Amino acid sequence: MAIHVKSEIGKLKKVMLHRPGQELEHLVPEDLERLLFDDIPYLKTAKIEHDMFAEIMQGQGVEVVYLEDLTAEVLKNPEKKEQFVQEFIAEGGASATKVREQLYEYLMNIADEKELVLKTMSGIRASELNVKMSCPLVSLVKKESQFLLDPIPNLYFTRDPFACIGNGVSLNHMYSRTRRRETLYGKYILKYHPDFAGKVPFYYDRTMDFAIEGGDILNLSNKVIAIGISQRTTPEAIEILAQNIFADETSEIETIIALDIPSVRAFMHLDTVCTQVDHDKFTIHPGIMQTLRIFEIKPGDQKGQLKVTESDAMLSDILAKYLELDKVTLIKCGGKDRIASEREQWNDGSNTLCIEPGKVVVYDRNYVTNDILRQHGIEVLEMASSELSRGRGGPRCMSMPLERKV
């Protein structure tokens, strides 16, 4: 199978990453909010930290592949290269469409496919095209440093643009316009790369109207997934995804658990407040527990219909029920200390990447939570995180598992 992800904890065999690049150097203070950053990471250190992340996984026998390499392999086909460039410019915004022909010529003249991919990620300034804007007022007012194609700094969070579900994928419609071009890379990889082309059922498409992001989708088992209703994933999108999954005769999914979490930036995705670390253990941010609503979604009596019921059971009981366990332990991020809990959740203390049952990659800065995980018998693989954490995402956010052992 091209994609095989039927749990959060099965031994990780293959994962896709994106090594941070020049797009981070193109962040400036005035654009931070629009580009969904709170600070500017130092690229040199961010690369060192990210390489450490990859090396930790490779040391555990995980095959690491890169988004930029897979896309570049697709673009070796001249037809696909031209199609990608045209589509990328068309989705680049008003400034890009004003100089469409110049951008097209500039990008098509980049002979090396990986260099082309990295350039689309880093952004293109007016000065690089060496052309005058056709509008005289615009050309006088706008600076040469003005970006005609914005950088895409969130790309190192490869979890969000698409989500692997069983042997299929959800190619997502991102919540923010800033991130929507990210899914183009996933589209070209999944539809045209020889490792995936024609081998992957699609349960959602980036052209659909409602927002959904991969950080909200957790594969609990071959029969059950959990999806967060969050700042970035809508209930409408979950309904469409559920209908498509249930309609696929090759899918084993029988139940979708929808978890309604607070719609705030600190809890932007389900995996920022809850991840699975062992067969019967999850990390949890206690700040969501008082307002959490839980819905069980199953196929309806008629084709295409859904049966949705709200549960009044505790989250631990719901998880135990669907994982067919007697008990599930929820390990609190930061323990009982509210200050530690909120601080470490902000720095993704709950956002772990499970390599195999009971073994997780975490940020070293979340030392309170990491010690609590160890006390619960979890093997903790710590990585440096001073710069990567500035993007508000942890090890799970930065990884897209493509294959896990059942």
LUMSE-762468 format. One line per 2 residues: number of its first residue (from 0); their letters; for each residue x, y, z of N, C-alpha, C. Coordinates in steps of 0.05 Angstrom, whole numbers, plus 5000, padded with zeros to 4 digits. Example, Ala and Ser with C-alpha at 12.3 -4.5 7.8 and 13.67 -1.06 7.14 Angstrom:
// residues 2
0	as	5264 4886 5156 5246 4910 5156 5264 4934 5156 | 5257 4955 5142 5273 4979 5143 5258 5001 5157
//
This chain:
// residues 406
0	ma	5017 4976 5000 5000 5000 5000 5018 5025 5000 | 5010 5046 4985 5025 5071 4984 5023 5085 5011
2	ih	5000 5084 5023 4995 5096 5050 4983 5075 5068 | 4993 5073 5092 4982 5053 5111 4985 5065 5139
4	vk	4965 5078 5149 4965 5090 5175 4939 5084 5189 | 4939 5064 5207 4915 5056 5220 4917 5058 5250
6	se	4936 5074 5260 4938 5079 5288 4956 5103 5292 | 4956 5114 5317 4975 5135 5324 5000 5124 5336
8	ig	5001 5098 5343 5023 5088 5358 5037 5064 5345 | 5026 5053 5324 5040 5031 5310 5068 5039 5302
10	kl	5087 5020 5302 5114 5027 5296 5116 5043 5270 | 5128 5067 5272 5130 5084 5249 5151 5074 5230
12	kk	5143 5070 5204 5161 5059 5184 5170 5080 5164 | 5152 5099 5157 5159 5119 5137 5145 5146 5144
14	vm	5160 5168 5142 5148 5194 5149 5158 5215 5130 | 5141 5235 5124 5148 5257 5107 5152 5282 5124
16	lh	5175 5296 5118 5181 5321 5132 5186 5343 5111 | 5187 5368 5121 5198 5390 5105 5219 5404 5122
18	rp	5244 5405 5112 5265 5419 5126 5261 5449 5122 | 5260 5464 5144 5255 5493 5142 5276 5506 5124
20	gq	5266 5525 5108 5284 5538 5088 5281 5568 5089 | 5288 5580 5067 5290 5609 5065 5263 5623 5071
22	el	5241 5608 5069 5215 5621 5076 5215 5632 5104 | 5230 5621 5123 5231 5632 5150 5247 5658 5151
24	eh	5267 5660 5134 5283 5685 5132 5267 5708 5120 | 5245 5701 5107 5228 5722 5094 5205 5731 5111
26	lv	5204 5722 5136 5185 5732 5155 5194 5760 5165 | 5176 5779 5165 5181 5805 5176 5159 5812 5196
28	pe	5165 5829 5216 5146 5834 5238 5118 5842 5228 | 5117 5859 5207 5090 5869 5199 5073 5847 5187
30	dl	5085 5825 5178 5070 5803 5166 5065 5779 5184 | 5075 5781 5209 5074 5757 5226 5046 5747 5231
32	er	5028 5765 5238 5000 5756 5244 4987 5744 5219 | 4991 5757 5196 4978 5747 5172 4989 5720 5164
34	ll	5015 5715 5169 5028 5690 5162 5028 5670 5185 | 5012 5676 5206 5006 5658 5228 5031 5651 5246
36	fd	5049 5671 5249 5071 5667 5267 5070 5688 5289 | 5081 5681 5312 5083 5700 5335 5111 5711 5337
38	di	5130 5699 5324 5158 5707 5326 5173 5698 5302 | 5197 5706 5299 5213 5698 5275 5235 5678 5284
40	py	5233 5653 5276 5253 5633 5283 5280 5640 5270 | 5302 5633 5283 5329 5635 5272 5334 5611 5255
42	lk	5336 5615 5228 5336 5593 5210 5359 5573 5214 | 5383 5584 5219 5406 5566 5223 5402 5546 5245
44	ta	5392 5555 5268 5386 5537 5290 5362 5520 5285 | 5342 5531 5271 5318 5515 5265 5325 5491 5248
46	ki	5344 5495 5229 5353 5472 5212 5367 5451 5228 | 5384 5460 5247 5399 5441 5264 5379 5425 5280
48	eh	5359 5439 5292 5339 5425 5308 5323 5405 5291 | 5316 5414 5267 5300 5396 5250 5316 5372 5241
50	dm	5342 5376 5235 5359 5353 5228 5361 5334 5251 | 5362 5344 5275 5362 5327 5299 5336 5310 5300
52	fa	5314 5323 5294 5288 5309 5293 5289 5286 5274 | 5299 5291 5250 5301 5270 5229 5320 5248 5239
54	ei	5342 5256 5251 5362 5236 5259 5351 5218 5282 | 5335 5229 5299 5323 5213 5321 5306 5191 5308
56	mq	5290 5199 5288 5272 5179 5275 5288 5159 5259 | 5308 5168 5245 5325 5149 5229 5339 5130 5248
58	gq	5347 5140 5271 5360 5122 5291 5341 5101 5302 | 5315 5105 5298 5295 5085 5306 5286 5068 5283
60	gv	5300 5070 5260 5293 5054 5237 5272 5065 5219 | 5265 5091 5222 5244 5103 5206 5256 5114 5180
62	ev	5243 5109 5158 5251 5121 5132 5240 5149 5131 | 5257 5169 5127 5250 5197 5126 5251 5206 5097
64	vy	5229 5217 5087 5228 5229 5060 5220 5258 5063 | 5226 5274 5043 5221 5302 5045 5202 5312 5024
66	le	5184 5330 5033 5163 5342 5016 5175 5354 4991 | 5197 5369 4994 5210 5383 4972 5222 5364 4952
68	dl	5232 5341 4961 5244 5322 4943 5223 5307 4927 | 5201 5299 4940 5180 5285 4926 5166 5303 4905
70	ta	5162 5328 4912 5150 5347 4893 5169 5350 4869 | 5195 5354 4875 5214 5358 4853 5215 5334 4834
72	ev	5212 5310 4845 5212 5286 4828 5188 5286 4809 | 5165 5296 4818 5142 5299 4801 5147 5319 4778
74	lk	5160 5341 4786 5164 5363 4766 5185 5358 4746 | 5198 5335 4747 5216 5327 4725 5201 5322 4700
76	np	5175 5317 4702 5157 5315 4679 5151 5344 4670 | 5160 5352 4646 5156 5380 4637 5127 5389 4638
78	ek	5109 5371 4631 5080 5378 4631 5071 5384 4659 | 5079 5368 4678 5071 5372 4706 5084 5398 4717
80	ke	5109 5403 4708 5123 5427 4717 5107 5452 4708 | 5100 5453 4683 5085 5476 4673 5058 5478 4687
82	qf	5044 5456 4691 5018 5456 4704 5020 5466 4733 | 5041 5457 4747 5045 5465 4775 5051 5495 4776
84	vq	5068 5505 4759 5075 5534 4760 5051 5551 4754 | 5035 5544 4734 5011 5559 4728 4991 5559 4751
86	ef	4988 5536 4763 4969 5534 4785 4979 5549 4809 | 5005 5548 4814 5016 5562 4837 5013 5592 4835
88	ia	5018 5602 4811 5015 5631 4807 4986 5639 4809 | 4968 5623 4798 4940 5630 4799 4929 5631 4827
90	eg	4941 5616 4845 4932 5617 4873 4949 5635 4890 | 4967 5651 4878 4986 5667 4893 4975 5694 4902
92	ga	4951 5701 4893 4940 5727 4902 4941 5748 4880 | 4930 5771 4887 4926 5792 4868 4953 5803 4857
94	sa	4973 5806 4874 4999 5816 4865 5012 5797 4844 | 5009 5771 4849 5020 5751 4831 5006 5752 4804
96	tk	4980 5754 4804 4965 5753 4779 4970 5778 4762 | 4978 5800 4774 4984 5824 4759 5010 5820 4742
98	vr	5027 5803 4751 5052 5799 4736 5055 5769 4729 | 5032 5757 4722 5031 5728 4717 5052 5719 4696
100	eq	5054 5734 4674 5072 5725 4653 5101 5726 4662 | 5109 5747 4676 5136 5750 4686 5143 5728 4706
102	ly	5124 5723 4724 5128 5701 4744 5131 5674 4730 | 5114 5670 4711 5115 5644 4696 5142 5640 4683
104	ey	5151 5661 4669 5177 5659 4655 5200 5655 4675 | 5199 5670 4698 5219 5668 4718 5221 5639 4730
106	lm	5198 5628 4737 5198 5602 4750 5204 5580 4730 | 5194 5582 4706 5199 5561 4686 5228 5560 4677
108	ni	5242 5582 4681 5271 5584 4674 5289 5572 4695 | 5277 5564 4718 5293 5550 4738 5295 5521 4730
110	ad	5319 5513 4721 5323 5486 4709 5321 5464 4730 | 5333 5469 4753 5334 5448 4774 5307 5447 4788
112	ek	5294 5423 4788 5267 5421 4799 5265 5427 4829 | 5285 5418 4843 5284 5423 4872 5288 5452 4878
114	el	5306 5465 4863 5310 5494 4867 5284 5509 4861 | 5269 5500 4841 5243 5512 4834 5223 5508 4857
116	vl	5222 5484 4868 5204 5479 4890 5211 5497 4914 | 5236 5499 4921 5245 5515 4944 5239 5545 4939
118	kt	5241 5554 4914 5235 5582 4908 5206 5587 4911 | 5188 5569 4903 5159 5573 4908 5153 5574 4938
120	ms	5169 5560 4954 5164 5560 4982 5174 5586 4996 | 5197 5596 4986 5210 5619 4999 5197 5645 4992
122	gi	5182 5647 4970 5170 5672 4962 5187 5687 4941 | 5174 5705 4926 5188 5720 4905 5182 5749 4908
124	ra	5203 5765 4909 5201 5794 4912 5201 5808 4884 | 5190 5832 4883 5189 5847 4858 5216 5851 4846
126	se	5236 5855 4863 5263 5861 4854 5275 5837 4839 | 5266 5813 4845 5277 5789 4832 5268 5787 4803
128	ln	5245 5798 4796 5235 5797 4769 5247 5818 4751 | 5257 5839 4764 5269 5861 4749 5250 5873 4728
130	vk	5225 5876 4737 5205 5889 4719 5191 5911 4734 | 5180 5930 4719 5164 5951 4730 5135 5942 4731
132	ms	5121 5950 4752 5093 5944 4753 5079 5960 4731 | 5058 5948 4719 5045 5961 4697 5029 5985 4706
134	cp	5022 5986 4732 5006 6008 4742 5025 6030 4753 | 5025 6054 4743 5045 6074 4751 5044 6081 4781
136	lv	5020 6083 4792 5018 6090 4821 5029 6067 4838 | 5022 6042 4830 5032 6019 4845 5062 6018 4844
138	sl	5074 6022 4821 5103 6020 4818 5117 6041 4834 | 5105 6065 4838 5117 6086 4854 5114 6081 4884
140	vk	5091 6069 4892 5086 6066 4920 5098 6041 4932 | 5096 6019 4917 5105 5993 4928 5136 5990 4926
142	ke	5148 5979 4946 5177 5976 4947 5185 5952 4931 | 5211 5952 4924 5222 5929 4909 5223 5904 4926
144	sq	5222 5909 4953 5223 5886 4971 5195 5873 4974 | 5175 5885 4962 5148 5875 4963 5147 5847 4952
146	fl	5133 5828 4966 5131 5801 4956 5108 5800 4936 | 5114 5789 4912 5094 5784 4892 5081 5757 4898
148	ld	5097 5738 4908 5088 5713 4918 5097 5710 4947 | 5079 5709 4965 5086 5707 4994 5103 5682 5000
150	pi	5120 5684 5020 5133 5660 5030 5112 5642 5043 | 5119 5617 5047 5100 5598 5060 5114 5586 5084
152	pn	5116 5601 5106 5133 5593 5129 5122 5570 5146 | 5096 5564 5143 5085 5542 5159 5090 5514 5148
154	ly	5104 5512 5126 5107 5487 5112 5121 5465 5128 | 5138 5473 5147 5151 5452 5163 5132 5437 5181
156	ft	5107 5447 5183 5086 5432 5197 5071 5415 5176 | 5084 5393 5168 5073 5377 5145 5048 5361 5153
158	rd	5040 5361 5178 5017 5346 5187 4991 5357 5176 | 4990 5383 5170 4964 5396 5166 4953 5396 5137
160	pf	4969 5399 5116 4958 5401 5089 4942 5376 5080 | 4951 5353 5089 4934 5329 5083 4937 5310 5107
162	ac	4919 5291 5109 4919 5272 5131 4916 5244 5120 | 4933 5226 5129 4931 5198 5122 4911 5184 5140
164	ig	4892 5170 5128 4870 5157 5143 4868 5129 5131 | 4878 5109 5146 4879 5082 5136 4897 5080 5112
166	ng	4886 5073 5088 4901 5073 5063 4894 5096 5045 | 4878 5115 5056 4869 5138 5040 4879 5164 5052
168	vs	4870 5186 5040 4879 5213 5049 4856 5233 5049 | 4858 5252 5066 4842 5277 5064 4861 5299 5054
170	ln	4857 5308 5030 4873 5330 5019 4858 5355 5027 | 4869 5370 5046 4853 5389 5061 4849 5416 5049
172	hm	4827 5429 5057 4822 5457 5051 4830 5472 5076 | 4852 5487 5075 4863 5500 5099 4846 5523 5108
174	ys	4846 5527 5134 4830 5548 5147 4838 5576 5137 | 4864 5581 5136 4874 5607 5129 4883 5608 5100
176	rt	4877 5630 5087 4886 5633 5059 4916 5632 5058 | 4930 5641 5079 4959 5640 5080 4970 5612 5075
178	rr	4955 5591 5084 4966 5564 5082 4954 5547 5059 | 4936 5558 5044 4922 5541 5024 4940 5531 5002
180	re	4961 5547 4994 4979 5537 4973 4995 5513 4982 | 4998 5509 5009 5013 5486 5019 5002 5460 5008
182	tl	4976 5458 5004 4964 5433 4995 4969 5427 4966 | 4980 5446 4951 4987 5440 4923 5010 5420 4922
184	yg	5029 5422 4940 5051 5402 4941 5040 5374 4946 | 5022 5372 4965 5009 5346 4971 4993 5336 4947
186	ky	4979 5354 4933 4964 5346 4910 4982 5333 4889 | 5004 5346 4883 5021 5336 4861 5036 5310 4870
188	il	5043 5308 4895 5055 5283 4905 5036 5260 4904 | 5012 5264 4915 4993 5242 4918 4980 5234 4891
190	ky	4977 5253 4873 4964 5247 4847 4984 5238 4825 | 5009 5248 4827 5027 5244 4804 5053 5230 4811
192	hp	5061 5229 4836 5086 5215 4842 5082 5184 4838 | 5101 5171 4826 5097 5142 4821 5092 5125 4846
194	df	5101 5134 4869 5096 5119 4893 5067 5120 4902 | 5052 5140 4893 5025 5144 4903 5004 5146 4881
196	ag	5011 5153 4857 4991 5158 4836 4973 5134 4831 | 4947 5139 4833 4927 5118 4828 4925 5097 4850
198	kv	4939 5101 4872 4939 5081 4893 4926 5090 4919 | 4916 5116 4919 4907 5128 4944 4878 5139 4940
200	pf	4859 5128 4955 4832 5140 4954 4832 5167 4969 | 4817 5186 4957 4815 5213 4969 4788 5216 4983
202	yy	4788 5223 5008 4764 5227 5024 4756 5256 5026 | 4773 5274 5019 4767 5303 5019 4786 5315 4999
204	dr	4777 5338 4988 4793 5352 4967 4797 5381 4975 | 4820 5392 4967 4827 5419 4974 4808 5439 4962
206	tm	4792 5432 4941 4774 5450 4928 4747 5452 4943 | 4743 5435 4963 4717 5436 4977 4716 5461 4994
208	df	4692 5468 5003 4687 5494 5014 4695 5497 5044 | 4695 5476 5058 4697 5478 5087 4725 5470 5097
210	ai	4734 5484 5117 4762 5481 5127 4765 5455 5144 | 4787 5441 5139 4795 5419 5155 4825 5416 5154
212	eg	4838 5410 5176 4867 5408 5176 4877 5383 5191 | 4900 5373 5182 4909 5346 5191 4915 5344 5221
214	gd	4922 5367 5233 4928 5366 5262 4903 5359 5278 | 4880 5360 5266 4855 5353 5280 4847 5324 5277
216	il	4862 5308 5261 4854 5281 5255 4873 5261 5268 | 4862 5244 5285 4878 5223 5299 4867 5196 5291
218	nl	4885 5178 5282 4877 5151 5276 4880 5134 5301 | 4857 5128 5314 4858 5113 5339 4861 5083 5334
220	sn	4849 5073 5313 4852 5044 5306 4843 5041 5277 | 4843 5017 5267 4834 5012 5239 4804 5018 5237
222	kv	4789 5019 5259 4760 5023 5259 4751 5050 5268 | 4768 5065 5281 4760 5090 5294 4780 5112 5290
224	ia	4770 5136 5282 4787 5160 5282 4773 5181 5299 | 4789 5199 5310 4779 5222 5325 4786 5247 5309
226	ig	4767 5266 5308 4772 5292 5294 4764 5315 5312 | 4781 5334 5314 4774 5358 5330 4758 5378 5314
228	is	4736 5388 5327 4722 5411 5317 4736 5435 5331 | 4751 5450 5315 4770 5469 5327 4769 5496 5313
230	qr	4789 5512 5319 4791 5537 5305 4795 5533 5275 | 4806 5510 5267 4813 5506 5239 4799 5483 5225
232	tt	4781 5469 5239 4766 5447 5226 4737 5451 5233 | 4720 5452 5212 4691 5457 5216 4675 5431 5218
234	pe	4652 5432 5231 4635 5408 5231 4625 5401 5204 | 4621 5420 5186 4612 5414 5159 4632 5397 5144
236	ai	4658 5404 5147 4679 5388 5134 4680 5360 5145 | 4676 5357 5171 4676 5331 5184 4654 5313 5173
238	ei	4630 5325 5169 4608 5310 5158 4614 5300 5130 | 4626 5317 5113 4633 5309 5086 4654 5287 5087
240	la	4674 5290 5103 4695 5270 5106 4684 5244 5115 | 4666 5245 5135 4654 5220 5145 4638 5206 5124
242	qn	4622 5221 5109 4606 5208 5088 4623 5194 5067 | 4645 5207 5060 4663 5195 5040 4678 5171 5050
244	if	4686 5172 5075 4699 5149 5087 4680 5125 5089 | 4656 5130 5099 4637 5108 5102 4628 5097 5075
246	ad	4629 5114 5054 4621 5105 5027 4643 5088 5014 | 4667 5088 5024 4689 5073 5012 4689 5045 5023
248	et	4684 5026 5005 4682 4998 5014 4708 4987 5023 | 4730 5000 5016 4757 4990 5024 4764 5000 5052
250	se	4750 5020 5062 4756 5032 5088 4745 5014 5110 | 4760 5012 5132 4751 4996 5155 4738 5014 5177
252	ie	4739 5040 5172 4729 5059 5193 4699 5055 5197 | 4691 5051 5223 4663 5047 5230 4652 5070 5247
254	ti	4670 5085 5260 4662 5106 5278 4681 5129 5277 | 4670 5153 5277 4687 5178 5280 4678 5192 5305
256	ia	4697 5197 5322 4692 5212 5347 4699 5241 5342 | 4680 5259 5343 4685 5288 5340 4687 5301 5367
258	ld	4709 5315 5372 4714 5327 5397 4714 5358 5393 | 4695 5371 5406 4691 5400 5403 4709 5414 5424
260	ip	4731 5425 5415 4750 5438 5433 4748 5469 5429 | 4757 5484 5449 4755 5514 5447 4768 5524 5421
262	sv	4755 5543 5408 4765 5554 5383 4783 5578 5388 | 4807 5572 5397 4827 5593 5403 4854 5584 5392
264	ra	4872 5604 5387 4898 5598 5375 4914 5578 5392 | 4913 5581 5418 4929 5563 5435 4922 5534 5430
266	fm	4896 5529 5424 4886 5501 5420 4879 5497 5390 | 4896 5507 5372 4887 5509 5344 4879 5482 5332
268	hl	4892 5460 5341 4885 5433 5331 4882 5414 5355 | 4868 5392 5349 4864 5372 5370 4891 5361 5380
270	dt	4911 5358 5362 4936 5347 5371 4953 5366 5387 | 4944 5391 5391 4958 5409 5409 4949 5405 5438
272	vc	4927 5390 5441 4917 5386 5468 4914 5356 5475 | 4917 5338 5455 4914 5310 5460 4928 5293 5439
274	tq	4946 5275 5449 4959 5256 5431 4962 5229 5445 | 4963 5208 5430 4965 5181 5441 4995 5174 5444
276	vd	5002 5163 5467 5031 5156 5472 5035 5126 5477 | 5014 5111 5481 5016 5082 5486 4989 5070 5481
278	hd	4987 5044 5483 4962 5030 5477 4939 5042 5494 | 4945 5049 5519 4924 5057 5538 4930 5084 5551
280	kf	4947 5100 5538 4955 5126 5550 4955 5148 5529 | 4944 5171 5538 4943 5195 5522 4954 5219 5538
282	ti	4967 5238 5524 4971 5263 5537 4946 5280 5534 | 4941 5298 5553 4918 5315 5551 4924 5342 5564
284	hp	4914 5363 5552 4916 5389 5566 4891 5392 5582 | 4893 5394 5609 4869 5395 5626 4851 5419 5620
286	gi	4862 5440 5607 4846 5464 5602 4822 5459 5583 | 4821 5437 5569 4798 5432 5551 4776 5416 5564
288	mq	4781 5404 5587 4763 5384 5598 4736 5395 5606 | 4735 5420 5616 4710 5431 5627 4690 5437 5605
290	tl	4700 5443 5581 4681 5451 5560 4679 5431 5537 | 4694 5409 5539 4695 5389 5517 4668 5376 5512
292	ri	4660 5376 5487 4636 5361 5479 4644 5339 5460 | 4632 5316 5463 4640 5292 5448 4616 5282 5431
294	fe	4621 5277 5406 4600 5267 5388 4609 5241 5375 | 4592 5221 5373 4598 5196 5359 4583 5196 5332
296	ik	4599 5192 5311 4588 5192 5284 4590 5164 5272 | 4568 5154 5262 4567 5128 5250 4551 5129 5224
298	pg	4553 5110 5206 4537 5110 5182 4507 5109 5189 | 4491 5124 5174 4462 5123 5179 4449 5099 5167
300	dq	4423 5098 5169 4407 5075 5159 4406 5076 5128 | 4407 5100 5117 4406 5102 5088 4434 5110 5077
302	kg	4440 5102 5053 4466 5108 5041 4470 5139 5040 | 4493 5147 5049 4500 5176 5049 4491 5190 5074
304	ql	4475 5177 5091 4466 5190 5116 4485 5184 5139 | 4485 5201 5159 4501 5198 5183 4484 5196 5207
306	kv	4492 5181 5226 4479 5180 5252 4498 5193 5272 | 4489 5215 5284 4506 5230 5302 4493 5232 5329
308	te	4507 5225 5350 4496 5227 5377 4517 5240 5395 | 4508 5257 5413 4526 5270 5432 4528 5251 5457
310	sd	4552 5247 5466 4557 5230 5488 4561 5246 5514 | 4551 5237 5536 4556 5250 5561 4577 5235 5577
312	am	4590 5215 5565 4611 5200 5579 4637 5216 5580 | 4654 5209 5599 4680 5222 5601 4698 5213 5577
314	ls	4717 5231 5570 4734 5225 5547 4749 5199 5551 | 4759 5194 5575 4774 5170 5580 4757 5145 5576
316	di	4731 5147 5583 4713 5124 5579 4707 5119 5550 | 4703 5141 5535 4698 5139 5506 4722 5126 5492
318	la	4746 5135 5499 4770 5124 5487 4774 5094 5494 | 4769 5088 5519 4771 5060 5527 4751 5042 5512
320	ky	4727 5053 5509 4706 5038 5495 4714 5031 5467 | 4723 5051 5452 4729 5046 5424 4757 5033 5419
322	le	4774 5035 5438 4800 5020 5436 4797 4992 5448 | 4773 4986 5458 4768 4959 5470 4787 4953 5493
324	ld	4789 4973 5511 4806 4970 5535 4790 4973 5560 | 4800 4963 5582 4786 4966 5608 4789 4995 5618
326	kv	4812 5007 5611 4817 5034 5623 4837 5048 5605 | 4834 5075 5603 4853 5092 5589 4862 5114 5609
328	tl	4888 5118 5610 4899 5139 5628 4904 5164 5612 | 4894 5187 5622 4900 5213 5610 4922 5226 5627
330	ik	4945 5231 5614 4968 5242 5628 4967 5273 5623 | 4964 5288 5645 4960 5317 5642 4986 5331 5635
332	cg	4985 5348 5614 5007 5365 5607 5012 5384 5631 | 5037 5384 5641 5044 5401 5663 5035 5391 5690
334	gk	5022 5367 5690 5013 5356 5716 4991 5372 5729 | 4993 5376 5755 4973 5390 5770 4979 5420 5773
336	dr	5001 5428 5762 5009 5456 5764 4998 5472 5740 | 4979 5490 5746 4965 5504 5724 4984 5521 5708
338	ia	5003 5534 5721 5022 5551 5706 5039 5534 5687 | 5050 5511 5698 5066 5494 5681 5049 5482 5658
340	se	5024 5476 5664 5007 5464 5644 5002 5483 5621 | 4996 5508 5627 4990 5528 5606 5016 5535 5591
342	re	5038 5537 5605 5063 5544 5592 5072 5522 5573 | 5071 5497 5583 5081 5475 5566 5062 5468 5544
344	qw	5036 5472 5548 5017 5468 5526 5022 5488 5504 | 5028 5513 5511 5034 5534 5491 5059 5526 5475
346	nd	5078 5511 5488 5102 5502 5474 5099 5473 5466 | 5075 5464 5462 5068 5437 5451 5077 5414 5468
348	gs	5074 5416 5494 5079 5394 5512 5061 5370 5507 | 5037 5375 5496 5018 5354 5491 5021 5343 5463
350	nt	5038 5355 5447 5041 5348 5418 5064 5329 5414 | 5060 5303 5420 5081 5283 5418 5078 5268 5392
352	lc	5100 5257 5383 5100 5239 5360 5108 5211 5369 | 5089 5193 5367 5095 5166 5377 5110 5150 5355
354	ie	5133 5139 5362 5149 5123 5344 5140 5094 5345 | 5133 5085 5368 5122 5058 5372 5108 5059 5400
356	pg	5092 5039 5407 5078 5041 5432 5097 5047 5456 | 5091 5068 5470 5107 5075 5494 5133 5089 5488
358	kv	5137 5099 5464 5162 5113 5457 5154 5137 5440 | 5161 5162 5450 5152 5186 5436 5175 5206 5433
360	vv	5173 5222 5412 5191 5245 5408 5177 5270 5419 | 5192 5286 5434 5180 5309 5447 5201 5332 5446
362	yd	5191 5356 5452 5209 5379 5455 5222 5378 5482 | 5248 5383 5484 5262 5382 5509 5253 5404 5529
364	rn	5243 5426 5519 5236 5449 5536 5212 5442 5555 | 5197 5422 5548 5173 5415 5565 5181 5395 5586
366	yv	5199 5403 5603 5212 5384 5622 5192 5373 5643 | 5173 5389 5651 5154 5380 5671 5137 5357 5660
368	tn	5125 5361 5636 5109 5341 5623 5126 5316 5616 | 5150 5321 5607 5168 5298 5599 5174 5280 5623
370	di	5179 5292 5646 5184 5276 5670 5159 5260 5678 | 5135 5272 5675 5111 5258 5681 5106 5235 5662
372	lr	5113 5239 5637 5111 5217 5618 5129 5194 5626 | 5153 5200 5634 5172 5179 5643 5161 5164 5668
374	qh	5148 5179 5685 5136 5167 5709 5114 5147 5702 | 5102 5151 5679 5081 5133 5669 5092 5111 5651
376	gi	5119 5108 5650 5131 5086 5636 5136 5092 5606 | 5134 5117 5598 5138 5124 5570 5167 5131 5565
378	ev	5179 5120 5544 5206 5127 5536 5205 5153 5520 | 5220 5172 5530 5219 5199 5519 5244 5206 5504
380	le	5241 5212 5478 5264 5220 5461 5262 5250 5457 | 5280 5264 5470 5278 5293 5470 5294 5305 5447
382	ma	5283 5327 5436 5297 5342 5414 5298 5371 5422 | 5319 5385 5413 5322 5413 5418 5299 5428 5404
384	ss	5291 5451 5416 5266 5463 5406 5265 5494 5410 | 5287 5507 5413 5286 5536 5419 5274 5551 5396
386	el	5280 5543 5371 5271 5558 5347 5246 5546 5334 | 5246 5520 5331 5223 5507 5318 5197 5513 5332
388	sr	5198 5514 5359 5174 5518 5375 5162 5546 5371 | 5177 5565 5359 5166 5591 5355 5143 5591 5334
390	gr	5141 5570 5319 5120 5568 5299 5094 5557 5310 | 5094 5550 5336 5070 5539 5350 5062 5512 5338
392	gg	5081 5493 5340 5075 5466 5332 5097 5448 5342 | 5090 5423 5349 5109 5404 5361 5117 5382 5342
394	pr	5129 5360 5353 5138 5338 5336 5116 5325 5319 | 5091 5322 5330 5070 5311 5313 5063 5330 5291
396	cm	5062 5356 5297 5055 5376 5276 5075 5375 5253 | 5101 5369 5260 5122 5371 5240 5125 5346 5224
398	sm	5108 5326 5227 5112 5300 5214 5086 5290 5201 | 5090 5278 5178 5067 5265 5165 5074 5235 5161
400	pl	5065 5218 5180 5069 5190 5177 5055 5179 5152 | 5070 5164 5136 5059 5152 5111 5054 5122 5115
402	er	5069 5111 5133 5066 5082 5137 5073 5075 5166 | 5055 5061 5179 5058 5050 5206 5053 5020 5206
404	kv	5067 5006 5222 5062 4977 5225 5037 4974 5242 | 5021 4955 5235 4996 4951 5250 5003 4939 5277
//
